[in-house]
Amino acid sequence: MIFFSLFLKHSHRFYLFSLSGGKKYKSFIIFIDYKGLIRSEKSEYHLPQIQNGRIRALLRHAKKSVPFWREQKIENLKLENFPVTGKQEIKRDFKKFISTDTTPSDYLEDITSGTSGIPFSFLSDRRFLLRRSVMHKRGNSWAGFAEADKTFRVLRREIPGLEGLGTFYKFSDRDTLIKDKNNLYKILSSSDFVLYSFSSFVTYFAELAEKDNIVIPLKAVVSTGEKLSLFYKELCEKTFKCKVFDSYSMREFGRIAQECGEHNGMHINSEMFFIEIVGTNGEELEDGREGRIVITSFDNYVMPFIRYDTGDIGRIIREKCQCGRVLPRIFLSGRAGDNIQLGNGRKIHPSQLYKIFNRRFREIKQFQILQKTINDIVINIIPTERFRSEEKEKIRDEIVIELRQNIRIVVNTVDKLNLTSGGKIPVFISEIKEKN
């Protein structure tokens, strides 16, 4: 156990050789890293040691070699003394966030999907791309399946570091999926795959299979992006004969967190990330309180992400899970900028309305809230066959009560919802924000 802990704490040194090392060496590094993670996730003693060691190493490197952090007046190298940063700061001073010890062979340039409204490019440390496959393998183990080569990833773009691991299928749009559905039925029925994809693909594919009366036994479904509705979770479990697991991923980091078999929050990959929940002024909030999600990634020495504001809202609990893992669990609520603006100057987060739809999961497959003006909100609903037209008026009345303001609310039933360019289905869209 001590060896694995030392490896995780100082893994940046081992990964330095991963670019020049051969295939056997890389396989050995992945094996050792994975075994260390499996051991540390149930050790209350070793996890803090690993985190503290990796935080200290990262902060020393950033203060010494990264111009932006070198310019900050930080005397005591403690994480809380570093300011919170976000995409806007990185875009404005892009070159200052790059380590002066970096050469072009050290990094891979990538770009986010832009679903947050602020697309931006960033540099990934090539030495740590191997760790993406380790996190992938660990996520599969939490879903009860550890064979990473049995993963079937359906995404708009491949994840750097996972090339050649399992099977990658490019998801362009719904029409392409319909044309290629029979091919996918055949491939996925040929082996016990773990299906990893955006919730938009998972829901479309499950509906197609149900319509065609096709059952595809999978080992597990891991959904990323928006959280699957209760209706679609049940549909997937029936169609794919397996459990569905929510996960939290970002292009900048890979898989940050994922549910285990208890389905009570998503375990954070805490050996690779330190996550804080902060208030409006950047102050750290106590466990259980909801706030902005700020991430420090230990695995990018080329462009260190330190106290990086993700733009997401959530909360963390650190008590031991029933599964036996001591890794903290995170619960997501939505995007920080997603506020319903009301005429009296009030703002409320759309998540306050979710309960209205969630308790009707037998009648509503999926929903989307669109605020067109201060006084106009449109609710688009994909209904099940149980949905009755009189429910529209009930939903409207319940929203008015929740908002405590009588504004114009139109409830529509639709066949499909709006997608972002990244293939996600946002729960909330504000045209007010776009016009401003």
LOBARO-390707 format. One record per residue (C-alpha): residue number from 1; residue in three letters; x, y, z. Coordinates in pm, whole numbers, padded with zeros to 5 digits, m for minus. Example, Ala and Ser with C-alpha at 12.3 -4.5 7.8 and 13.67 -1.06 7.14 Angstrom:
2
ZAMAR seq type   east  north     up
ZAMAR   1  Ala  01230 m00450  00780
ZAMAR   2  Ser  01367 m00106  00714
***
This chain:
436
ZAMAR seq type   east  north     up
ZAMAR   1  Met  00000  00000  00000
ZAMAR   2  Ile  00287  00238  00083
ZAMAR   3  Phe  00441  00184 m00263
ZAMAR   4  Phe  00116  00266 m00442
ZAMAR   5  Ser  00064  00578 m00228
ZAMAR   6  Leu  00416  00701 m00307
ZAMAR   7  Phe  00353  00639 m00676
ZAMAR   8  Leu  00030  00842 m00673
ZAMAR   9  Lys  00184  01123 m00467
ZAMAR  10  His  00485  01156 m00700
ZAMAR  11  Ser  00327  01024 m01021
ZAMAR  12  His  00421  01340 m01214
ZAMAR  13  Arg  00780  01211 m01204
ZAMAR  14  Phe  00689  00865 m01334
ZAMAR  15  Tyr  00470  01007 m01610
ZAMAR  16  Leu  00761  01220 m01736
ZAMAR  17  Phe  00891  00908 m01909
ZAMAR  18  Ser  00559  00796 m02058
ZAMAR  19  Leu  00619  00973 m02392
ZAMAR  20  Ser  00952  00807 m02460
ZAMAR  21  Gly  00868  00475 m02296
ZAMAR  22  Gly  00751  00182 m02506
ZAMAR  23  Lys  00412  00014 m02503
ZAMAR  24  Lys  00511 m00228 m02225
ZAMAR  25  Tyr  00635  00059 m02007
ZAMAR  26  Lys  00311  00253 m02058
ZAMAR  27  Ser  00106 m00057 m01976
ZAMAR  28  Phe  00309 m00099 m01657
ZAMAR  29  Ile  00249  00265 m01555
ZAMAR  30  Ile m00126  00229 m01617
ZAMAR  31  Phe m00135 m00097 m01418
ZAMAR  32  Ile  00049  00052 m01118
ZAMAR  33  Asp m00157  00372 m01129
ZAMAR  34  Tyr m00487  00183 m01147
ZAMAR  35  Lys m00394 m00052 m00861
ZAMAR  36  Gly m00293  00247 m00651
ZAMAR  37  Leu m00627  00419 m00714
ZAMAR  38  Ile m00828  00110 m00623
ZAMAR  39  Arg m00639  00087 m00293
ZAMAR  40  Ser m00648  00456 m00204
ZAMAR  41  Glu m01022  00499 m00263
ZAMAR  42  Lys m01098  00298  00052
ZAMAR  43  Ser m00816  00431  00271
ZAMAR  44  Glu m00901  00722  00500
ZAMAR  45  Tyr m00532  00756  00584
ZAMAR  46  His m00362  00755  00242
ZAMAR  47  Leu m00600  00978  00041
ZAMAR  48  Pro m00519  01303  00231
ZAMAR  49  Gln m00146  01222  00207
ZAMAR  50  Ile m00169  01178 m00169
ZAMAR  51  Gln m00369  01499 m00216
ZAMAR  52  Asn m00144  01712  00005
ZAMAR  53  Gly  00170  01588 m00168
ZAMAR  54  Arg  00033  01651 m00515
ZAMAR  55  Ile m00104  01996 m00425
ZAMAR  56  Arg  00233  02107 m00283
ZAMAR  57  Ala  00422  01985 m00591
ZAMAR  58  Leu  00180  02159 m00829
ZAMAR  59  Leu  00180  02491 m00642
ZAMAR  60  Arg  00561  02498 m00623
ZAMAR  61  His  00582  02435 m00997
ZAMAR  62  Ala  00319  02700 m01079
ZAMAR  63  Lys  00481  02968 m00862
ZAMAR  64  Lys  00823  02897 m01011
ZAMAR  65  Ser  00744  02839 m01379
ZAMAR  66  Val  00404  02988 m01474
ZAMAR  67  Pro  00411  03368 m01536
ZAMAR  68  Phe  00053  03433 m01421
ZAMAR  69  Trp  00104  03262 m01086
ZAMAR  70  Arg  00456  03402 m01050
ZAMAR  71  Glu  00310  03755 m01068
ZAMAR  72  Gln  00059  03686 m00790
ZAMAR  73  Lys  00166  03809 m00447
ZAMAR  74  Ile  00140  03475 m00272
ZAMAR  75  Glu  00385  03428  00014
ZAMAR  76  Asn  00245  03115  00174
ZAMAR  77  Leu  00198  02838 m00083
ZAMAR  78  Lys m00140  02720  00037
ZAMAR  79  Leu m00420  02651 m00208
ZAMAR  80  Glu m00665  02890 m00040
ZAMAR  81  Asn m00419  03177 m00099
ZAMAR  82  Phe m00440  03133 m00477
ZAMAR  83  Pro m00717  03337 m00645
ZAMAR  84  Val m01006  03168 m00826
ZAMAR  85  Thr m00963  03186 m01204
ZAMAR  86  Gly m01191  03106 m01497
ZAMAR  87  Lys m01212  03089 m01874
ZAMAR  88  Gln m01225  03466 m01912
ZAMAR  89  Glu m00894  03517 m01730
ZAMAR  90  Ile m00725  03238 m01924
ZAMAR  91  Lys m00848  03373 m02259
ZAMAR  92  Arg m00730  03723 m02170
ZAMAR  93  Asp m00380  03620 m02054
ZAMAR  94  Phe m00346  03288 m02236
ZAMAR  95  Lys  00035  03285 m02270
ZAMAR  96  Lys  00085  03378 m01905
ZAMAR  97  Phe m00084  03055 m01796
ZAMAR  98  Ile  00168  02838 m01986
ZAMAR  99  Ser  00473  02704 m01803
ZAMAR 100  Thr  00804  02848 m01923
ZAMAR 101  Asp  00952  02497 m01888
ZAMAR 102  Thr  00728  02375 m02171
ZAMAR 103  Thr  00828  02267 m02521
ZAMAR 104  Pro  00582  02194 m02808
ZAMAR 105  Ser  00639  01821 m02767
ZAMAR 106  Asp  00504  01841 m02409
ZAMAR 107  Tyr  00149  01941 m02492
ZAMAR 108  Leu m00158  01885 m02704
ZAMAR 109  Glu m00378  02183 m02794
ZAMAR 110  Asp m00749  02123 m02747
ZAMAR 111  Ile m01069  02326 m02739
ZAMAR 112  Thr m01385  02307 m02530
ZAMAR 113  Ser m01726  02246 m02687
ZAMAR 114  Gly m01845  02599 m02608
ZAMAR 115  Thr m02165  02486 m02436
ZAMAR 116  Ser m02087  02721 m02146
ZAMAR 117  Gly m02103  03016 m02384
ZAMAR 118  Ile m01726  03072 m02358
ZAMAR 119  Pro m01541  02834 m02593
ZAMAR 120  Phe m01167  02850 m02547
ZAMAR 121  Ser m00855  02657 m02634
ZAMAR 122  Phe m00618  02515 m02375
ZAMAR 123  Leu m00308  02298 m02354
ZAMAR 124  Ser m00312  01943 m02217
ZAMAR 125  Asp  00002  01790 m02073
ZAMAR 126  Arg  00087  01493 m02297
ZAMAR 127  Arg  00261  01320 m02009
ZAMAR 128  Phe m00070  01278 m01832
ZAMAR 129  Leu m00290  01170 m02122
ZAMAR 130  Leu m00226  00811 m02014
ZAMAR 131  Arg m00404  00890 m01689
ZAMAR 132  Arg m00728  00946 m01887
ZAMAR 133  Ser m00731  00573 m01960
ZAMAR 134  Val m00672  00498 m01590
ZAMAR 135  Met m00970  00714 m01488
ZAMAR 136  His m01175  00548 m01762
ZAMAR 137  Lys m01088  00203 m01630
ZAMAR 138  Arg m01163  00307 m01274
ZAMAR 139  Gly m01503  00448 m01375
ZAMAR 140  Asn m01588  00117 m01536
ZAMAR 141  Ser m01494 m00061 m01214
ZAMAR 142  Trp m01743  00158 m01024
ZAMAR 143  Ala m02003  00043 m01274
ZAMAR 144  Gly m01908 m00315 m01188
ZAMAR 145  Phe m01690 m00375 m01493
ZAMAR 146  Ala m01313 m00319 m01518
ZAMAR 147  Glu m01230 m00422 m01877
ZAMAR 148  Ala m01157 m00087 m02044
ZAMAR 149  Asp m01119 m00248 m02386
ZAMAR 150  Lys m01491 m00330 m02380
ZAMAR 151  Thr m01593  00036 m02368
ZAMAR 152  Phe m01802  00181 m02652
ZAMAR 153  Arg m01769  00561 m02653
ZAMAR 154  Val m02019  00767 m02853
ZAMAR 155  Leu m01914  01134 m02864
ZAMAR 156  Arg m01879  01428 m03103
ZAMAR 157  Arg m01499  01413 m03063
ZAMAR 158  Glu m01263  01150 m02929
ZAMAR 159  Ile m01116  01209 m02583
ZAMAR 160  Pro m00737  01265 m02601
ZAMAR 161  Gly m00560  00981 m02423
ZAMAR 162  Leu m00828  00721 m02499
ZAMAR 163  Glu m00738  00661 m02863
ZAMAR 164  Gly m00723  00290 m02932
ZAMAR 165  Leu m00893  00205 m02602
ZAMAR 166  Gly m01217  00023 m02673
ZAMAR 167  Thr m01434  00152 m02958
ZAMAR 168  Phe m01506  00513 m03055
ZAMAR 169  Tyr m01815  00608 m03259
ZAMAR 170  Lys m01863  00965 m03380
ZAMAR 171  Phe m02214  01093 m03303
ZAMAR 172  Ser m02303  01371 m03546
ZAMAR 173  Asp m02677  01417 m03511
ZAMAR 174  Arg m03006  01234 m03469
ZAMAR 175  Asp m03059  01181 m03843
ZAMAR 176  Thr m02721  01010 m03880
ZAMAR 177  Leu m02803  00789 m03582
ZAMAR 178  Ile m03130  00678 m03743
ZAMAR 179  Lys m02948  00584 m04065
ZAMAR 180  Asp m02680  00388 m03879
ZAMAR 181  Lys m02896  00231 m03607
ZAMAR 182  Asn m02890 m00125 m03746
ZAMAR 183  Asn m02511 m00120 m03757
ZAMAR 184  Leu m02502 m00003 m03395
ZAMAR 185  Tyr m02752 m00271 m03291
ZAMAR 186  Lys m02523 m00534 m03442
ZAMAR 187  Ile m02200 m00400 m03289
ZAMAR 188  Leu m02336 m00348 m02938
ZAMAR 189  Ser m02512 m00685 m02934
ZAMAR 190  Ser m02187 m00864 m03018
ZAMAR 191  Ser m02020 m00813 m02678
ZAMAR 192  Asp m02076 m00699 m02319
ZAMAR 193  Phe m01995 m00331 m02371
ZAMAR 194  Val m02000 m00042 m02128
ZAMAR 195  Leu m02169  00237 m02326
ZAMAR 196  Tyr m02026  00582 m02250
ZAMAR 197  Ser m02196  00883 m02409
ZAMAR 198  Phe m02385  01209 m02370
ZAMAR 199  Ser m02734  01172 m02229
ZAMAR 200  Ser m02876  01305 m02559
ZAMAR 201  Phe m02740  01004 m02752
ZAMAR 202  Val m02835  00758 m02478
ZAMAR 203  Thr m03198  00876 m02481
ZAMAR 204  Tyr m03226  00881 m02862
ZAMAR 205  Phe m03071  00538 m02896
ZAMAR 206  Ala m03289  00384 m02623
ZAMAR 207  Glu m03603  00524 m02789
ZAMAR 208  Leu m03500  00388 m03130
ZAMAR 209  Ala m03431  00042 m02987
ZAMAR 210  Glu m03764  00039 m02801
ZAMAR 211  Lys m03951  00146 m03115
ZAMAR 212  Asp m03782 m00133 m03314
ZAMAR 213  Asn m03851 m00380 m03033
ZAMAR 214  Ile m03476 m00440 m02990
ZAMAR 215  Val m03317 m00537 m02657
ZAMAR 216  Ile m02939 m00485 m02635
ZAMAR 217  Pro m02782 m00639 m02321
ZAMAR 218  Leu m02501 m00409 m02208
ZAMAR 219  Lys m02276 m00433 m01905
ZAMAR 220  Ala m02349 m00074 m01800
ZAMAR 221  Val m02439  00270 m01936
ZAMAR 222  Val m02233  00569 m01820
ZAMAR 223  Ser m02400  00897 m01910
ZAMAR 224  Thr m02225  01234 m01915
ZAMAR 225  Gly m02341  01589 m01984
ZAMAR 226  Glu m02690  01654 m01853
ZAMAR 227  Lys m02835  01421 m01593
ZAMAR 228  Leu m03075  01165 m01737
ZAMAR 229  Ser m03438  01210 m01637
ZAMAR 230  Leu m03595  00935 m01427
ZAMAR 231  Phe m03809  00832 m01724
ZAMAR 232  Tyr m03509  00781 m01951
ZAMAR 233  Lys m03312  00603 m01679
ZAMAR 234  Glu m03591  00347 m01652
ZAMAR 235  Leu m03616  00317 m02030
ZAMAR 236  Cys m03240  00258 m02062
ZAMAR 237  Glu m03237 m00001 m01786
ZAMAR 238  Lys m03522 m00185 m01957
ZAMAR 239  Thr m03376 m00160 m02310
ZAMAR 240  Phe m03013 m00230 m02222
ZAMAR 241  Lys m03075 m00471 m01931
ZAMAR 242  Cys m02823 m00292 m01708
ZAMAR 243  Lys m02779 m00010 m01459
ZAMAR 244  Val m02722  00352 m01565
ZAMAR 245  Phe m02451  00563 m01399
ZAMAR 246  Asp m02425  00942 m01405
ZAMAR 247  Ser m02079  01094 m01451
ZAMAR 248  Tyr m01925  01442 m01448
ZAMAR 249  Ser m01672  01519 m01721
ZAMAR 250  Met m01511  01824 m01878
ZAMAR 251  Arg m01298  01849 m02189
ZAMAR 252  Glu m01026  02015 m01982
ZAMAR 253  Phe m00999  01727 m01735
ZAMAR 254  Gly m01164  01409 m01856
ZAMAR 255  Arg m01379  01211 m01613
ZAMAR 256  Ile m01394  01407 m01288
ZAMAR 257  Ala m01651  01203 m01096
ZAMAR 258  Gln m01896  00917 m01137
ZAMAR 259  Glu m02165  00728 m00950
ZAMAR 260  Cys m02097  00393 m00789
ZAMAR 261  Gly m02352  00116 m00741
ZAMAR 262  Glu m02517  00306 m00454
ZAMAR 263  His m02630  00586 m00692
ZAMAR 264  Asn m02606  00844 m00416
ZAMAR 265  Gly m02380  01115 m00556
ZAMAR 266  Met m02075  01090 m00783
ZAMAR 267  His m01739  00989 m00635
ZAMAR 268  Ile m01465  01241 m00719
ZAMAR 269  Asn m01135  01116 m00861
ZAMAR 270  Ser m00969  01289 m00567
ZAMAR 271  Glu m00619  01160 m00639
ZAMAR 272  Met m00629  01370 m00958
ZAMAR 273  Phe m00848  01663 m00855
ZAMAR 274  Phe m00917  01880 m00554
ZAMAR 275  Ile m01268  02025 m00569
ZAMAR 276  Glu m01395  02316 m00363
ZAMAR 277  Ile m01744  02463 m00336
ZAMAR 278  Val m01716  02841 m00311
ZAMAR 279  Gly m01950  03134 m00258
ZAMAR 280  Thr m01990  03451 m00463
ZAMAR 281  Asn m01667  03602 m00325
ZAMAR 282  Gly m01457  03288 m00370
ZAMAR 283  Glu m01485  03183 m00005
ZAMAR 284  Glu m01492  02808  00056
ZAMAR 285  Leu m01831  02682  00174
ZAMAR 286  Glu m01882  02408  00429
ZAMAR 287  Asp m01972  02058  00317
ZAMAR 288  Gly m02332  02015  00206
ZAMAR 289  Arg m02382  02378  00103
ZAMAR 290  Glu m02447  02457 m00261
ZAMAR 291  Gly m02214  02688 m00453
ZAMAR 292  Arg m01980  02723 m00750
ZAMAR 293  Ile m01761  02424 m00833
ZAMAR 294  Val m01389  02513 m00840
ZAMAR 295  Ile m01136  02251 m00954
ZAMAR 296  Thr m00760  02216 m00911
ZAMAR 297  Ser m00617  01953 m01146
ZAMAR 298  Phe m00293  01783 m01042
ZAMAR 299  Asp m00215  01646 m01388
ZAMAR 300  Asn m00136  01945 m01608
ZAMAR 301  Tyr  00208  02095 m01555
ZAMAR 302  Val  00202  02265 m01897
ZAMAR 303  Met m00101  02484 m01818
ZAMAR 304  Pro m00190  02429 m01452
ZAMAR 305  Phe m00559  02467 m01371
ZAMAR 306  Ile m00556  02599 m01014
ZAMAR 307  Arg m00885  02689 m00844
ZAMAR 308  Tyr m01052  02689 m01185
ZAMAR 309  Asp m01415  02805 m01185
ZAMAR 310  Thr m01607  02548 m01390
ZAMAR 311  Gly m01924  02756 m01407
ZAMAR 312  Asp m02117  02465 m01253
ZAMAR 313  Ile m02321  02467 m00933
ZAMAR 314  Gly m02319  02180 m00685
ZAMAR 315  Arg m02246  02054 m00336
ZAMAR 316  Ile m02009  01800 m00180
ZAMAR 317  Ile m02043  01553  00105
ZAMAR 318  Arg m01739  01376  00249
ZAMAR 319  Glu m01893  01107  00467
ZAMAR 320  Lys m01803  00750  00378
ZAMAR 321  Cys m02027  00594  00113
ZAMAR 322  Gln m02217  00270  00172
ZAMAR 323  Cys m01995  00116 m00098
ZAMAR 324  Gly m01696  00155  00136
ZAMAR 325  Arg m01518  00426 m00065
ZAMAR 326  Val m01394  00733  00121
ZAMAR 327  Leu m01380  00951 m00190
ZAMAR 328  Pro m01599  01264 m00153
ZAMAR 329  Arg m01924  01270 m00351
ZAMAR 330  Ile m02045  01559 m00561
ZAMAR 331  Phe m02404  01649 m00655
ZAMAR 332  Leu m02464  01878 m00954
ZAMAR 333  Ser m02745  02135 m00973
ZAMAR 334  Gly m02677  02316 m01302
ZAMAR 335  Arg m02485  02610 m01446
ZAMAR 336  Ala m02393  02915 m01237
ZAMAR 337  Gly m02509  03164 m01500
ZAMAR 338  Asp m02845  02995 m01551
ZAMAR 339  Asn m03083  03228 m01370
ZAMAR 340  Ile m03449  03297 m01436
ZAMAR 341  Gln m03474  03676 m01426
ZAMAR 342  Leu m03793  03824 m01286
ZAMAR 343  Gly m03939  04170 m01333
ZAMAR 344  Asn m03898  04272 m00970
ZAMAR 345  Gly m03520  04226 m00990
ZAMAR 346  Arg m03524  03878 m00836
ZAMAR 347  Lys m03329  03589 m00984
ZAMAR 348  Ile m03384  03221 m00912
ZAMAR 349  His m03196  02916 m01034
ZAMAR 350  Pro m03398  02690 m01270
ZAMAR 351  Ser m03323  02392 m01045
ZAMAR 352  Gln m03592  02523 m00809
ZAMAR 353  Leu m03848  02422 m01073
ZAMAR 354  Tyr m03711  02075 m01149
ZAMAR 355  Lys m03921  01906 m00880
ZAMAR 356  Ile m04237  02009 m01068
ZAMAR 357  Phe m04129  01794 m01362
ZAMAR 358  Asn m03942  01519 m01175
ZAMAR 359  Arg m04250  01412 m00980
ZAMAR 360  Arg m04423  01360 m01316
ZAMAR 361  Phe m04152  01134 m01460
ZAMAR 362  Arg m04417  00880 m01567
ZAMAR 363  Glu m04582  01151 m01778
ZAMAR 364  Ile m04278  01356 m01887
ZAMAR 365  Lys m03977  01208 m02065
ZAMAR 366  Gln m03776  01530 m02073
ZAMAR 367  Phe m03825  01905 m02039
ZAMAR 368  Gln m03658  02231 m02132
ZAMAR 369  Ile m03714  02579 m01988
ZAMAR 370  Leu m03679  02873 m02228
ZAMAR 371  Gln m03696  03230 m02097
ZAMAR 372  Lys m03772  03460 m02389
ZAMAR 373  Thr m03826  03787 m02197
ZAMAR 374  Ile m03861  03903 m01837
ZAMAR 375  Asn m04232  03827 m01860
ZAMAR 376  Asp m04234  03523 m02093
ZAMAR 377  Ile m04127  03166 m02022
ZAMAR 378  Val m04182  02870 m02255
ZAMAR 379  Ile m04176  02513 m02121
ZAMAR 380  Asn m04113  02245 m02383
ZAMAR 381  Ile m04202  01892 m02279
ZAMAR 382  Ile m04152  01556 m02446
ZAMAR 383  Pro m04458  01369 m02314
ZAMAR 384  Thr m04521  01001 m02256
ZAMAR 385  Glu m04850  00839 m02356
ZAMAR 386  Arg m04973  00899 m01999
ZAMAR 387  Phe m04950  01277 m02031
ZAMAR 388  Arg m05288  01453 m02035
ZAMAR 389  Ser m05350  01802 m02175
ZAMAR 390  Glu m05493  01924 m01842
ZAMAR 391  Glu m05146  01876 m01689
ZAMAR 392  Lys m05025  02181 m01882
ZAMAR 393  Glu m05240  02415 m01672
ZAMAR 394  Lys m05135  02244 m01348
ZAMAR 395  Ile m04767  02280 m01439
ZAMAR 396  Arg m04818  02646 m01526
ZAMAR 397  Asp m04990  02715 m01192
ZAMAR 398  Glu m04719  02535 m00993
ZAMAR 399  Ile m04445  02737 m01167
ZAMAR 400  Val m04625  03064 m01089
ZAMAR 401  Ile m04645  02963 m00721
ZAMAR 402  Glu m04274  02873 m00717
ZAMAR 403  Leu m04172  03199 m00887
ZAMAR 404  Arg m04408  03401 m00667
ZAMAR 405  Gln m04484  03617 m00969
ZAMAR 406  Asn m04763  03599 m01225
ZAMAR 407  Ile m04587  03599 m01563
ZAMAR 408  Arg m04684  03450 m01898
ZAMAR 409  Ile m04597  03079 m01910
ZAMAR 410  Val m04664  02865 m02216
ZAMAR 411  Val m04636  02485 m02186
ZAMAR 412  Asn m04580  02301 m02515
ZAMAR 413  Thr m04553  01932 m02597
ZAMAR 414  Val m04281  01862 m02856
ZAMAR 415  Asp m04109  01567 m03026
ZAMAR 416  Lys m03752  01681 m02956
ZAMAR 417  Leu m03560  01950 m02767
ZAMAR 418  Asn m03293  02197 m02873
ZAMAR 419  Leu m02933  02069 m02876
ZAMAR 420  Thr m02616  02269 m02828
ZAMAR 421  Ser m02330  02251 m03080
ZAMAR 422  Gly m02163  02002 m02844
ZAMAR 423  Gly m02453  01759 m02868
ZAMAR 424  Lys m02597  01835 m02523
ZAMAR 425  Ile m02956  01920 m02433
ZAMAR 426  Pro m02954  02219 m02195
ZAMAR 427  Val m03232  02219 m01937
ZAMAR 428  Phe m03242  02599 m01937
ZAMAR 429  Ile m03196  02853 m02218
ZAMAR 430  Ser m03216  03229 m02165
ZAMAR 431  Glu m03267  03451 m02468
ZAMAR 432  Ile m03232  03750 m02236
ZAMAR 433  Lys m02873  03648 m02162
ZAMAR 434  Glu m02799  03598 m02531
ZAMAR 435  Lys m02930  03943 m02623
ZAMAR 436  Asn m02721  04107 m02356
***
